[in-house]
Amino acid sequence: MPEKKIKKILVVDDEAEICQLLENRLHQEGYEVFTANDGNAAIDKTRSLKPDLLILDIMMPGRDGIDVCKELKTDPITKKIPIIMLTARGTSADEVLGLEIGADDYVVKPYEYRVLSTRIKKLLAKADEISTAHGGEKPSEVLKLGPIELDPIQQRVNVEGEEIRLTGLEFRILQCFLGRPGQVFSRKELVKETWKGEANLEGRAVDVHITSLRKKLKSHGNLVETVYGSGYRISARP
């Protein structure tokens, strides 16, 4: 049996005490832990260390967590690294913004460590599942609907032959739609399908992602239809 790889986690927070506390707790759980105290160091270390997961505080002087997340998620080298945002404000606007730019989850301060630990394990497990699927003998089929093509292996979406950039959640929502054209999904069902119930997304947050997805699909955004009182679907007839 091959030796299990030790997961690397990068903790980013401008408060050294918080970094030290998380480093100690994560070490106890068997992770290899690195820390950074500002946004620029976070970006440099993410690119050099290639951690398996990033724990990123939003409120930092200089380059804040939102800016760091946005840059990492638009960089082909680092965009697939899961990011958990830590926010002390806990407003729905912060949560929506973080998820909209590609963060994979968020935890509101103050939090219980076991909550953060559970989120970490779930995201790492999800990343392992994706990696295993990509290396399997039967790669996932490219999903097509009219001018839209979604490749689950390459994590790419093309519209009329031109690649468009989607956040992780937008990609999973579109994948859900294309896998079952014409089926209506409620907001709760979309959260369950795309997040496996791991994030406490509100209906308004789902609406924000749908709006953003439509804009990125440009003239074909109207294929994503609102079914009033029920939810959303993608038209089976492009």
ABEGO torsion letter per residue (X at the ends): XBBBBBBBBBBBBABAAAAAAAAAAAAAAGBBBBBBABAAAAAAAAAAAGBABBBBBABBBEBBAAAAAAAAAABAAAAABBBBBBBAAGBAAAAAAAAAAGBABBBBOBBBAAAAAAAAAAAAAAAAAAAAAAABABBBBBBBBEABBBBAAAGBBBBGGBBBBBBAAAAAAAAAAAABBGBBBBAAAAAAAAAGGABBBBAAAAAAAAAAAAAAAEAAAAABBBBBGAEBBBBABX
